[in-house]
Each structure stands twice: as structure tokens, then as C-alpha cells.
Amino acid sequence: MPNLLNTDTSFSSKQELLDLHDGPVSPGLDTPCPVGSREDSPSASSLSSPSGELAQVDSEQLCGWGALTPRAIQTFNTPRWVLFFLCVASFLQGMIINGFINTVITSIERRFDLRSYQAGLIASSYDIAACLCLAFVSYFGGTGHKPRWLGWGVLIMALGSLVFALPHFTTPPYQVNLLEHTGLCSTNQTEPCQNMEASGLSAYRYVFMLGQFLHGVGATPLYTLGVTYLDENVKSSYAPVYIGIFYTAAIVGPAAGYLLGGFFLNIYTEIGQATDLTPENPLWVGAWWIGFLAGGAAALVIALPILGYPRQLPGSQRYVAMRVSEAHQLKDGSHTTACDPQFGKTVKDMPRSVLLLLKNPTFIFLCLAGATEATLIAGMSTFGPKFLESQFSLSASEAATWFGYMVVPAGGGGTFLGGYIVKKLNLRCRGIIRFCMLCALVSLLTIFIFLIHCPNIPMAGVTAPSVLEGNLTVSCNAGCHCVKELYNPVCGADGVMYYSPCHAGCSTMNQTHSYNSKQEGLAIAGKCTSTCYHMPLFLTFLFIVIFFTFLCSIPALTATLRCVPDSQRSFGLGIQWIVVRTLGGIPGPIAFGSVIDISCLLWQEQCGEHGSCYLYQNSAMSNYTLTAGIIYKVLGTVFFLLASILYQPPPESPQSSCESTDQGAGDSVGESGDLPIKDLPPEIIANVHARL
């Protein structure tokens, strides 16, 4: 019998696929089975024909590595197991990139004498690498062997984690003279200004940038080729659920990264070496490198099974024969170019492929809507904990914990539920876009919660009216020779916060004194407690904003996959990710960071230069954040509206286009009014259960 698995996995029409079948024909059309059934999850080594006989699967559809295809591992050759391994990979990517990196970046700055802008370059190296590789990977990987691209990507990502941890093992042990940094009132304070380049440690930023660059290269195939591989190998009505689970794992990953990263930072970076420092000390450096070693090792392990999957899973061809097109129809008919099975095989077709996507207004506006949503997500994920810390006078760890408690259920739950709703309601492309617009509108209305803000805690020399604003030196610390480089806030018995124990006039430290005491002349380490009680209300509405922002993420992705021809799905996702990162992911933190910096009241001064901000004006921070949020949410809603209005579906015919999606999301073909079974060509009805 002829080989069913063509080297070209795209079929120019259903008839082209059916011409490959010459086996026995079943007398009728059976109902497609749901996920997990025999039809959807066939054995890797055989498929049941209607007569109960076993038809051997083509050797190119076996799971294995080259000629090594053990029968024992064919049990894993199903969409569910593919989903499992890809979920583990996306979990590790989220944990390492969005979890560990954000958690340890401050410790890396302190350990390797890095400026803030240098740390920013390290973080940006990931997105820069992704933007450089996305077009190449999505274009050639889209017509290539996707599991191999995915597996090698995970291997490169693992290598990036190991490179990122390398500086810990190639530098001298971290040592600090604690007596020189007590920050108490004395007559021998000296400026702790050192030549930041003298130690030579700052040169290690290039190693960190290389590690992040490898992270970006390795993760590029995951959210383009991984999504399309899932979409190609399951029934289209179940694809949003699979993709939703896949993206949910990517959102849970950063939560695990924050928790594990925080745990590792409580361990001294030089394991086994005694130190007088405590984790509360500003000079403490935790074991930032452990997470990257563990994550890199796990990524190496998970890459092996991904590399073993075939180009196309057994049984996936039946879904190609049971789909109907939803691709946007161009008025000049140029979209038919994608019907050529040889289109996209060479680099010379890339300009035409880009042009076809640019002529698709639905695709363009979905990309722009994704960029606006990505801007908000990137900005809030970066500065959300800082906002909570400033508004409600929380410690950095408390703010990160509260923010994590919201992001995991709101982001993860919204992502999964969005995919489930598309499947449950059997939404077609235009209905999906309208659902996204509704979600954007709800989150726009709830974002007005940022009108609420808490008053600033009075701080001597900054906001307290009893002292000269901007002057930290007053009578109680005039003889202390305090320096502004040592910021270590304390709360006085008068309810006023001071820049440091030195600025409060403290000359000794009492470790046994009760923290509940308000005895005159004493100050308690840390910020004063806020008396603002808006936090429960604020967190409730912020939860809604995050939930509805993520609720439309999978539906928007599904609409993108459906509005472009099937041969352009991988490349379309690559172009979309470039737009999202260029217009959203990269400038998002910069935009939100800029509007937050405008509200700064007290800047760090380091060797005559401004560093980070110590204290913000809460009302200004809320107003600027609200303004930015409204702008991006309004733009997102408008972009979804335009995408819906300009969308042109194809004629209701299975022969109208070479590319298609499932006809009907129900358990039987023809349900929900997509296409009645009688409209299918008799060859399709007859050959659905032909031997493979």
C-alpha cells in the first residue's frame, strides 16, 4: 500500500489526502471520538480498523530516535503525552526566565557590582534573541520536523541556564566586612564609594547576557511550533483546551520560580561558609545559582523524549479530512497561493508569505491587540509587586507573595478557562474575536480600581512637615556624619520613618527590646506599618483585571490560528510573537517603569549618581498607572473590534480552501450547524476509516 505520511505534512485539499488511501473502506462515517478515546489517542504501533484488524502505522510515525523505535515507548506516541512533555518544557521555561531571573536579579547586581542599566541589558537579551530567531524558526520549522526543532530548542535553553550559573564557580568567594556597614551614628563614617569596575566582576555581565541570549534562542520554538504541533494533531474543537493547558503550565512556572527562588535566596551564596550576615541585611547574597543548575538539568532530561516524537502523530490525518476553512479571504484571491503544497519550502517564498500576512487585516489587528495586552502583562508583572510594596507599606517579600497569590489563580485559571469556553461554546473565528473584545472591555472597566491609593507614611526629610523637605540632616543626626548610600529605614516611636538608624540618631542596637514598645528615643528596624485598609478591595479588583486579561489570551491565539491558512500557522505565530515582543514585551516594562519613576520622591545616590528609587508618591503612582492602563486597554478593545469587523470568512464549502478547521465542535460531524454531513464529498465519508 502507498505510504500515508508524505514528506509534506500540509495537504492542498482533502481530496489530495484521500488519494493516498487505497485500503478497505468502511460502510459509513463513524463519530469522531473525544480526547483520550481510541480515535483521538491511537496506539503508537497500531490503529484499529472498523473490522477490528490492526493496521500497522508507517515507520515514520513511530516514536523513537532514528532507527531506535522500541515498541515499549510507543504508548507515549499520543497527543496527551505530547501535551505532557511540552507542558513540562513550558513550565521550566516560565520558572527559569520569568521566575528565577526576576527573583535573583537584585542579588546578581550586588554580587557582581552591576549597575541597574546593566541588569536591564541582561534581562532584555532574552527578548532580543527571540526577536532575531522568531522569523527563521517559525518559517522553516513550520514546514520541517517540529519535534526536532522543539527538542533542540529545549537543549539550547538548558545550555543557557548552565552558562548563566557559571560565574558563581569562576569567581572568588563573596566576603563582606560587616563592621564597616552598620549604619549607626558615629563620628567616623566614611563614604562607601568604591570603583565599581575595580573588582572586574562587572565584566561577567557578558556571561549573563550570553546565558539569557541562549534562553531566548531555545525558547523560540516552544510557543510557535509547539502550539501548531498540538493544533495539527488533535481535533480542532479540542485544540483550544490543549493549548490552554500548555499555556497554563507556562504561567504556573513563574510562580514556582518565585517560591523556589525565594527559598534559595535564604541560603548563603557560599554554601558551607560561615557568615555574620542575615537574609535581612542589605549586603546579603543568597544562593541565586542553584535554581539555574536544577532548571538546566531538568531541561536536558525533558528534551530527550521531545526529540523522539514523529513529524506527525498516528491518526492525525483524519482531522485534516474533517476540517473546514476559516482563513480570512483576501479580495484579490492571493490567499490561494498558500494552497500550493510546495509553498513555503524555500527562503524565496518568505517575502510572499510575509506579504500574505500583512494583507490580512484580521491577523494584523489581532497582533496589535496582543501587543497591547502584552504591554500591560509585562509592565504589571515587573512592577506589580513594587506597586503593592509602596501603596501598602509591605516588605519586598510580602508584596511578591501577595502578587503571586493573585497571578497564579487569576492568570492560570483565566488561561485554561478561556480555551475551555471556546471549545464548550463552539465559537467560530468571529465569535472568538468578539469574546476577546468583551474580556478587554470588562478589564477596562475594572482597571479604574487604580483610582484608590493610600497616603504616604511620613518620612523625615522627605514627606514629614516638621522638617525641611529634601534635607535628611537635622538636629538629631547633625553630628553623625550619615551618608545617603546606606539606606536602611527605621520607624521611630513618633510614627515617623527615618532614612537609616544613623539619620534617626541611633548610636546602639538592642536585639532584645520588644518590637511592640513605643518608648521614646527608640526606633524599630524596617518601615512603619501602614494604616490604609484599601488592600482587600484593591486586590479583589486587581484579580478581576488579571483574570479577564488572561481569559482572552488563548481565544485570541485560537483566532490567529484560524484566520490564516494552515500552511502559514507557524510562521504567522512567529510574526505575531515578533510584533508582541517588539511593541509590547520589550517596551512594556520600560513604559511602566518610566511612568512610575516620575512619581519618585527619594532617589538612591551612589557615588554622585542616581540609582533606584527608595520612596514614591503613592497618589502620583496610582494616577500614572491608571492612565497607562486605560490607554492600553482602550487600544486593545478597539483592535479586537476592528479585527472582528474586517474579518471575511470563506464560503461555507469544504472545497473553498485548501486549509481548514474541524467542521463542528460536537462529538459528531455536522453538529452545531458548521457543515451538515451531506455536504461532504462521498469520498471523504467513505475513506475516513481506511487502513493507514
FIMARMI-651094 format. One line per field, with one value per residue (C-alpha): residue number from 1; residue in one letter; x, y, z. Coordinates in steps of 0.25 Angstrom, whole numbers, padded with zeros to 4 digits. Layout:
N
pos: [NUM;...] $
code: [A;...] $
X: [X;...] $
Y: [Y;...] $
Z: [Z;...] $
***
This chain:
692
pos: [1;2;3;4;5;6;7;8;9;10;11;12;13;14;15;16;17;18;19;20;21;22;23;24;25;26;27;28;29;30;31;32;33;34;35;36;37;38;39;40;41;42;43;44;45;46;47;48;49;50;51;52;53;54;55;56;57;58;59;60;61;62;63;64;65;66;67;68;69;70;71;72;73;74;75;76;77;78;79;80;81;82;83;84;85;86;87;88;89;90;91;92;93;94;95;96;97;98;99;100;101;102;103;104;105;106;107;108;109;110;111;112;113;114;115;116;117;118;119;120;121;122;123;124;125;126;127;128;129;130;131;132;133;134;135;136;137;138;139;140;141;142;143;144;145;146;147;148;149;150;151;152;153;154;155;156;157;158;159;160;161;162;163;164;165;166;167;168;169;170;171;172;173;174;175;176;177;178;179;180;181;182;183;184;185;186;187;188;189;190;191;192;193;194;195;196;197;198;199;200;201;202;203;204;205;206;207;208;209;210;211;212;213;214;215;216;217;218;219;220;221;222;223;224;225;226;227;228;229;230;231;232;233;234;235;236;237;238;239;240;241;242;243;244;245;246;247;248;249;250;251;252;253;254;255;256;257;258;259;260;261;262;263;264;265;266;267;268;269;270;271;272;273;274;275;276;277;278;279;280;281;282;283;284;285;286;287;288;289;290;291;292;293;294;295;296;297;298;299;300;301;302;303;304;305;306;307;308;309;310;311;312;313;314;315;316;317;318;319;320;321;322;323;324;325;326;327;328;329;330;331;332;333;334;335;336;337;338;339;340;341;342;343;344;345;346;347;348;349;350;351;352;353;354;355;356;357;358;359;360;361;362;363;364;365;366;367;368;369;370;371;372;373;374;375;376;377;378;379;380;381;382;383;384;385;386;387;388;389;390;391;392;393;394;395;396;397;398;399;400;401;402;403;404;405;406;407;408;409;410;411;412;413;414;415;416;417;418;419;420;421;422;423;424;425;426;427;428;429;430;431;432;433;434;435;436;437;438;439;440;441;442;443;444;445;446;447;448;449;450;451;452;453;454;455;456;457;458;459;460;461;462;463;464;465;466;467;468;469;470;471;472;473;474;475;476;477;478;479;480;481;482;483;484;485;486;487;488;489;490;491;492;493;494;495;496;497;498;499;500;501;502;503;504;505;506;507;508;509;510;511;512;513;514;515;516;517;518;519;520;521;522;523;524;525;526;527;528;529;530;531;532;533;534;535;536;537;538;539;540;541;542;543;544;545;546;547;548;549;550;551;552;553;554;555;556;557;558;559;560;561;562;563;564;565;566;567;568;569;570;571;572;573;574;575;576;577;578;579;580;581;582;583;584;585;586;587;588;589;590;591;592;593;594;595;596;597;598;599;600;601;602;603;604;605;606;607;608;609;610;611;612;613;614;615;616;617;618;619;620;621;622;623;624;625;626;627;628;629;630;631;632;633;634;635;636;637;638;639;640;641;642;643;644;645;646;647;648;649;650;651;652;653;654;655;656;657;658;659;660;661;662;663;664;665;666;667;668;669;670;671;672;673;674;675;676;677;678;679;680;681;682;683;684;685;686;687;688;689;690;691;692] $
code: [M;P;N;L;L;N;T;D;T;S;F;S;S;K;Q;E;L;L;D;L;H;D;G;P;V;S;P;G;L;D;T;P;C;P;V;G;S;R;E;D;S;P;S;A;S;S;L;S;S;P;S;G;E;L;A;Q;V;D;S;E;Q;L;C;G;W;G;A;L;T;P;R;A;I;Q;T;F;N;T;P;R;W;V;L;F;F;L;C;V;A;S;F;L;Q;G;M;I;I;N;G;F;I;N;T;V;I;T;S;I;E;R;R;F;D;L;R;S;Y;Q;A;G;L;I;A;S;S;Y;D;I;A;A;C;L;C;L;A;F;V;S;Y;F;G;G;T;G;H;K;P;R;W;L;G;W;G;V;L;I;M;A;L;G;S;L;V;F;A;L;P;H;F;T;T;P;P;Y;Q;V;N;L;L;E;H;T;G;L;C;S;T;N;Q;T;E;P;C;Q;N;M;E;A;S;G;L;S;A;Y;R;Y;V;F;M;L;G;Q;F;L;H;G;V;G;A;T;P;L;Y;T;L;G;V;T;Y;L;D;E;N;V;K;S;S;Y;A;P;V;Y;I;G;I;F;Y;T;A;A;I;V;G;P;A;A;G;Y;L;L;G;G;F;F;L;N;I;Y;T;E;I;G;Q;A;T;D;L;T;P;E;N;P;L;W;V;G;A;W;W;I;G;F;L;A;G;G;A;A;A;L;V;I;A;L;P;I;L;G;Y;P;R;Q;L;P;G;S;Q;R;Y;V;A;M;R;V;S;E;A;H;Q;L;K;D;G;S;H;T;T;A;C;D;P;Q;F;G;K;T;V;K;D;M;P;R;S;V;L;L;L;L;K;N;P;T;F;I;F;L;C;L;A;G;A;T;E;A;T;L;I;A;G;M;S;T;F;G;P;K;F;L;E;S;Q;F;S;L;S;A;S;E;A;A;T;W;F;G;Y;M;V;V;P;A;G;G;G;G;T;F;L;G;G;Y;I;V;K;K;L;N;L;R;C;R;G;I;I;R;F;C;M;L;C;A;L;V;S;L;L;T;I;F;I;F;L;I;H;C;P;N;I;P;M;A;G;V;T;A;P;S;V;L;E;G;N;L;T;V;S;C;N;A;G;C;H;C;V;K;E;L;Y;N;P;V;C;G;A;D;G;V;M;Y;Y;S;P;C;H;A;G;C;S;T;M;N;Q;T;H;S;Y;N;S;K;Q;E;G;L;A;I;A;G;K;C;T;S;T;C;Y;H;M;P;L;F;L;T;F;L;F;I;V;I;F;F;T;F;L;C;S;I;P;A;L;T;A;T;L;R;C;V;P;D;S;Q;R;S;F;G;L;G;I;Q;W;I;V;V;R;T;L;G;G;I;P;G;P;I;A;F;G;S;V;I;D;I;S;C;L;L;W;Q;E;Q;C;G;E;H;G;S;C;Y;L;Y;Q;N;S;A;M;S;N;Y;T;L;T;A;G;I;I;Y;K;V;L;G;T;V;F;F;L;L;A;S;I;L;Y;Q;P;P;P;E;S;P;Q;S;S;C;E;S;T;D;Q;G;A;G;D;S;V;G;E;S;G;D;L;P;I;K;D;L;P;P;E;I;I;A;N;V;H;A;R;L] $
X: [0000;0005;0011;0001;0012;0016;0029;0020;0010;0001;-0009;-0014;-0028;-0036;-0036;-0021;-0021;-0032;-0024;-0013;-0023;-0025;-0029;-0042;-0054;-0063;-0078;-0081;-0075;-0073;-0074;-0060;-0056;-0053;-0039;-0034;-0042;-0037;-0039;-0032;-0021;-0017;-0007;0007;0009;-0005;-0019;-0032;-0039;-0054;-0053;-0045;-0032;-0019;-0013;0002;0006;0016;0030;0032;0020;0027;0033;0048;0061;0066;0065;0063;0048;0045;0031;0031;0031;0020;0010;0015;0012;-0001;-0006;-0007;0007;0012;0004;0010;0025;0022;0015;0028;0036;0028;0027;0043;0043;0034;0041;0055;0052;0040;0043;0057;0062;0053;0055;0071;0074;0076;0085;0093;0094;0100;0109;0115;0115;0106;0098;0083;0084;0094;0084;0073;0082;0083;0068;0066;0076;0065;0055;0066;0070;0055;0052;0064;0061;0046;0044;0055;0050;0035;0037;0046;0041;0027;0030;0040;0041;0034;0038;0053;0052;0046;0055;0068;0062;0060;0074;0079;0071;0077;0091;0087;0083;0097;0104;0096;0100;0115;0120;0118;0128;0138;0139;0145;0137;0127;0132;0127;0133;0120;0126;0128;0114;0106;0099;0099;0102;0117;0128;0136;0126;0133;0127;0126;0129;0137;0141;0131;0140;0152;0148;0146;0133;0124;0130;0122;0110;0114;0113;0099;0095;0100;0092;0080;0082;0083;0070;0063;0068;0064;0050;0047;0041;0033;0021;0021;0024;0019;0005;0004;0009;-0003;-0013;-0009;-0010;-0023;-0038;-0039;-0050;-0041;-0029;-0032;-0033;-0019;-0013;-0020;-0013;0000;0000;-0005;0007;0015;0008;0010;0025;0028;0020;0029;0041;0037;0035;0048;0056;0052;0055;0069;0072;0070;0083;0096;0102;0115;0109;0117;0124;0120;0116;0110;0101;0086;0076;0070;0083;0084;0098;0093;0095;0087;0089;0084;0091;0084;0071;0078;0086;0074;0066;0076;0078;0063;0062;0073;0065;0051;0058;0061;0046;0042;0053;0047;0033;0030;0027;0012;0005;-0002;-0017;-0016;-0019;-0033;-0035;-0029;-0040;-0051;-0048;-0054;-0047;-0048;-0036;-0038;-0042;-0034;-0042;-0031;-0031;-0016;-0018;-0020;-0004;-0003;-0011;0001;0007;0021;0019;0028;0038;0049;0054;0050;0035;0037;0035;0022;0018;0020;0012;0000;0000;0001;-0011;-0019;-0025;-0031;-0017;-0011;-0021;-0020;-0005;-0007;-0017;-0007;0004;-0005;-0009;0006;0010;0000;0005;0019;0018;0009;0018;0030;0025;0012;0020;0027;0013;0007;0020;0019;0004;0002;0016;0019;0033;0038;0036;0021;0018;0023;0016;0002;0005;0008;-0005;-0013;-0005;-0006;-0021;-0025;-0015;-0014;-0029;-0033;-0023;-0029;-0044;-0042;-0038;-0050;-0060;-0056;-0058;-0071;-0078;-0073;-0069;-0065;-0054;-0062;-0069;-0056;-0051;-0064;-0062;-0048;-0053;-0063;-0052;-0044;-0056;-0058;-0044;-0044;-0056;-0049;-0036;-0042;-0038;-0025;-0032;-0031;-0018;-0012;-0006;0010;0015;0022;0037;0047;0053;0044;0029;0029;0024;0032;0046;0051;0047;0059;0069;0072;0081;0074;0078;0077;0087;0095;0108;0106;0112;0102;0104;0092;0098;0094;0079;0073;0059;0055;0041;0042;0033;0027;0022;0031;0040;0055;0065;0074;0078;0088;0079;0070;0081;0082;0096;0094;0086;0077;0074;0065;0056;0041;0036;0023;0029;0027;0037;0043;0056;0055;0053;0049;0056;0048;0037;0026;0013;0002;-0011;-0018;-0029;-0031;-0023;-0034;-0043;-0031;-0026;-0040;-0042;-0027;-0031;-0042;-0033;-0023;-0033;-0040;-0027;-0022;-0036;-0035;-0021;-0024;-0036;-0028;-0017;-0028;-0034;-0020;-0018;-0032;-0031;-0018;-0016;-0011;0002;0005;0001;0015;0020;0008;0010;0025;0022;0011;0022;0031;0020;0016;0031;0035;0023;0019;0028;0041;0035;0025;0034;0041;0028;0022;0036;0036;0023;0026;0039;0032;0025;0039;0041;0055;0066;0077;0091;0103;0116;0109;0100;0085;0081;0068;0056;0054;0041;0029;0018;0006;-0005;0004;0008;-0007;-0011;0000;-0002;-0017;-0014;-0005;-0015;-0027;-0019;-0014;-0028;-0035;-0026;-0027;-0043;-0042;-0032;-0041;-0053;-0046;-0042;-0056;-0062;-0051;-0051;-0056;-0059;-0059;-0071;-0077;-0071;-0061;-0055;-0054;-0039;-0028;-0027;-0038;-0043;-0052;-0066;-0073;-0068;-0079;-0076;-0082;-0079;-0089;-0093;-0095;-0098;-0084;-0086;-0096;-0090;-0098;-0089;-0077;-0072;-0075;-0060;-0058;-0069;-0065;-0050;-0049;-0046;-0038;-0025;-0014] $
Y: [0000;0014;0022;0031;0040;0050;0058;0070;0070;0080;0075;0084;0079;0068;0060;0060;0054;0044;0040;0034;0024;0011;0001;-0005;0005;0005;0005;0019;0030;0028;0039;0045;0042;0052;0054;0041;0031;0021;0030;0042;0035;0023;0013;0017;0004;0001;0006;-0001;-0002;-0004;-0019;-0020;-0023;-0016;-0007;-0004;0010;0016;0015;0030;0031;0023;0029;0028;0033;0030;0014;0012;0011;0001;-0004;-0001;0014;0015;0016;0031;0033;0041;0055;0054;0050;0061;0071;0066;0067;0081;0086;0082;0089;0102;0100;0100;0112;0120;0116;0120;0132;0139;0133;0131;0143;0153;0147;0148;0160;0169;0158;0158;0173;0173;0161;0165;0180;0183;0196;0196;0198;0187;0177;0183;0179;0165;0163;0169;0159;0149;0157;0161;0147;0143;0154;0151;0136;0136;0138;0128;0117;0119;0119;0107;0100;0101;0092;0084;0073;0081;0072;0072;0087;0087;0077;0084;0097;0092;0087;0101;0106;0096;0101;0115;0112;0105;0117;0127;0119;0118;0132;0126;0115;0124;0136;0137;0135;0146;0153;0165;0173;0175;0185;0195;0195;0196;0209;0214;0229;0231;0241;0232;0230;0229;0230;0215;0219;0209;0208;0199;0194;0191;0177;0173;0165;0174;0168;0156;0163;0158;0144;0146;0153;0140;0131;0140;0140;0125;0125;0133;0125;0112;0116;0122;0109;0106;0116;0115;0101;0095;0102;0098;0083;0082;0088;0079;0066;0068;0071;0086;0087;0081;0089;0101;0092;0086;0100;0106;0095;0097;0112;0110;0102;0113;0123;0113;0112;0126;0124;0112;0121;0131;0121;0113;0125;0132;0119;0118;0133;0130;0121;0128;0128;0122;0109;0103;0116;0123;0138;0148;0153;0150;0150;0163;0170;0179;0172;0158;0150;0137;0124;0130;0120;0107;0109;0110;0098;0090;0096;0094;0079;0077;0083;0074;0062;0067;0070;0055;0050;0062;0059;0045;0049;0047;0059;0055;0047;0034;0037;0052;0051;0048;0062;0069;0062;0067;0081;0093;0106;0119;0126;0141;0142;0153;0161;0159;0144;0144;0135;0123;0124;0117;0105;0101;0089;0094;0108;0112;0101;0111;0124;0131;0129;0137;0151;0146;0139;0152;0159;0150;0152;0167;0167;0160;0171;0162;0156;0170;0175;0162;0164;0179;0175;0164;0175;0184;0172;0168;0182;0182;0168;0171;0184;0179;0166;0175;0186;0180;0176;0189;0196;0188;0190;0205;0206;0197;0199;0184;0177;0173;0158;0161;0169;0158;0147;0155;0157;0143;0138;0147;0143;0128;0126;0138;0136;0121;0120;0130;0124;0110;0115;0123;0111;0103;0113;0113;0098;0098;0109;0104;0118;0121;0131;0144;0139;0137;0151;0157;0149;0155;0169;0166;0162;0174;0183;0177;0178;0193;0196;0189;0196;0208;0202;0209;0222;0217;0220;0220;0233;0232;0229;0242;0241;0251;0260;0255;0256;0259;0274;0276;0276;0283;0275;0269;0271;0258;0265;0271;0273;0259;0254;0266;0260;0246;0249;0240;0236;0234;0222;0213;0213;0205;0210;0210;0214;0224;0224;0236;0229;0236;0227;0231;0228;0220;0217;0228;0238;0235;0238;0223;0220;0206;0194;0186;0172;0168;0180;0177;0182;0186;0197;0211;0216;0230;0230;0216;0212;0199;0193;0194;0203;0208;0200;0206;0209;0209;0198;0198;0186;0175;0183;0187;0172;0168;0177;0175;0160;0163;0171;0160;0149;0155;0159;0145;0140;0145;0140;0126;0130;0141;0131;0122;0133;0135;0121;0120;0133;0129;0118;0105;0105;0119;0116;0114;0126;0134;0131;0135;0148;0151;0148;0158;0169;0165;0166;0178;0186;0180;0171;0179;0194;0190;0190;0202;0209;0206;0208;0222;0226;0220;0227;0240;0239;0236;0245;0239;0234;0226;0233;0225;0231;0244;0237;0234;0219;0213;0220;0218;0225;0228;0238;0228;0237;0240;0226;0221;0233;0230;0215;0217;0226;0216;0204;0212;0215;0201;0195;0204;0201;0186;0187;0195;0186;0174;0181;0185;0170;0165;0176;0173;0158;0151;0137;0127;0122;0110;0099;0089;0091;0106;0106;0096;0099;0096;0094;0084;0084;0085;0084;0074;0059;0057;0063;0073;0077;0092;0096;0097;0087;0076;0063;0062;0074;0065;0059;0044;0040;0047;0039;0026;0027;0032;0019;0013;0006;0015] $
Z: [0000;-0002;0009;0016;0022;0012;0014;0013;0024;0018;0008;-0003;-0002;0005;-0008;-0008;0005;0001;-0011;-0002;0003;-0004;0007;0011;0012;0024;0020;0027;0035;0050;0060;0064;0078;0089;0095;0101;0093;0083;0072;0077;0084;0075;0079;0074;0068;0062;0059;0059;0046;0046;0044;0057;0050;0053;0043;0044;0046;0036;0041;0040;0050;0061;0074;0075;0071;0057;0055;0070;0072;0083;0084;0099;0097;0086;0097;0099;0084;0087;0087;0102;0105;0095;0103;0116;0111;0105;0118;0126;0116;0117;0132;0132;0123;0131;0144;0139;0131;0137;0151;0155;0147;0153;0167;0167;0158;0170;0177;0164;0163;0177;0175;0162;0164;0153;0150;0148;0133;0132;0139;0129;0118;0123;0124;0110;0104;0104;0096;0087;0084;0082;0072;0064;0063;0062;0047;0044;0053;0051;0035;0033;0046;0041;0029;0036;0047;0058;0070;0066;0066;0079;0085;0081;0086;0100;0099;0096;0107;0117;0112;0114;0129;0131;0125;0134;0147;0142;0148;0162;0160;0153;0163;0177;0189;0193;0206;0213;0225;0233;0243;0233;0229;0242;0238;0253;0257;0259;0257;0247;0236;0222;0208;0204;0189;0182;0168;0162;0151;0160;0164;0150;0154;0145;0133;0136;0131;0117;0122;0128;0115;0107;0116;0114;0099;0099;0107;0097;0085;0092;0096;0082;0076;0089;0087;0072;0067;0080;0078;0064;0066;0077;0067;0056;0063;0071;0067;0065;0075;0086;0081;0090;0102;0099;0096;0109;0117;0111;0114;0128;0131;0125;0135;0147;0144;0149;0162;0165;0161;0171;0182;0179;0176;0189;0197;0190;0193;0208;0207;0207;0193;0198;0203;0215;0218;0231;0231;0241;0230;0231;0219;0225;0223;0210;0207;0208;0195;0194;0186;0173;0164;0170;0162;0149;0151;0155;0143;0133;0137;0137;0123;0118;0122;0117;0103;0100;0099;0091;0081;0079;0074;0059;0049;0050;0061;0056;0053;0051;0036;0039;0045;0032;0025;0034;0035;0028;0025;0034;0028;0024;0009;0002;-0008;-0019;-0016;-0013;-0001;-0011;-0012;0001;-0005;-0013;-0005;-0009;-0004;0008;0005;0001;0007;-0006;-0002;0011;0005;-0001;0012;0019;0009;0010;0025;0024;0015;0025;0034;0044;0046;0047;0058;0066;0066;0071;0081;0086;0087;0096;0105;0106;0110;0122;0126;0124;0132;0143;0145;0146;0155;0161;0174;0175;0174;0185;0193;0192;0194;0206;0212;0210;0210;0197;0200;0205;0193;0184;0191;0190;0176;0173;0181;0171;0158;0159;0161;0152;0141;0141;0143;0132;0122;0124;0125;0112;0104;0110;0107;0092;0092;0100;0092;0079;0075;0061;0057;0058;0071;0077;0074;0080;0092;0093;0091;0103;0112;0109;0112;0125;0129;0124;0134;0146;0144;0150;0163;0162;0166;0180;0187;0201;0207;0209;0222;0228;0226;0232;0222;0210;0214;0228;0230;0243;0235;0223;0211;0204;0215;0223;0233;0245;0259;0264;0254;0251;0258;0252;0238;0232;0217;0208;0201;0213;0212;0224;0228;0243;0249;0261;0273;0268;0255;0246;0237;0236;0225;0233;0248;0247;0242;0253;0263;0267;0273;0278;0274;0285;0280;0292;0292;0289;0276;0282;0290;0286;0296;0293;0287;0281;0266;0260;0248;0236;0230;0238;0237;0228;0234;0220;0219;0204;0201;0201;0192;0183;0182;0178;0166;0162;0162;0152;0143;0143;0141;0129;0123;0122;0119;0105;0103;0098;0090;0083;0080;0074;0065;0060;0056;0049;0042;0034;0024;0031;0023;0030;0044;0050;0042;0046;0061;0059;0053;0063;0074;0068;0068;0082;0087;0079;0082;0096;0103;0102;0103;0113;0126;0120;0119;0132;0139;0133;0138;0152;0152;0150;0164;0171;0183;0188;0179;0183;0182;0179;0176;0172;0162;0163;0165;0168;0175;0190;0192;0183;0184;0185;0179;0167;0165;0164;0155;0145;0145;0143;0131;0125;0127;0121;0109;0106;0110;0100;0089;0091;0091;0078;0072;0075;0069;0056;0055;0056;0046;0036;0036;0024;0025;0013;0006;0014;0006;0009;-0005;-0003;0002;0004;0019;0029;0043;0049;0044;0057;0071;0075;0076;0063;0050;0045;0059;0063;0048;0043;0031;0030;0027;0014;0009;0010;-0003;-0003;-0004;0010;0016;0010;0014;0028;0033;0022;0027;0030] $
***
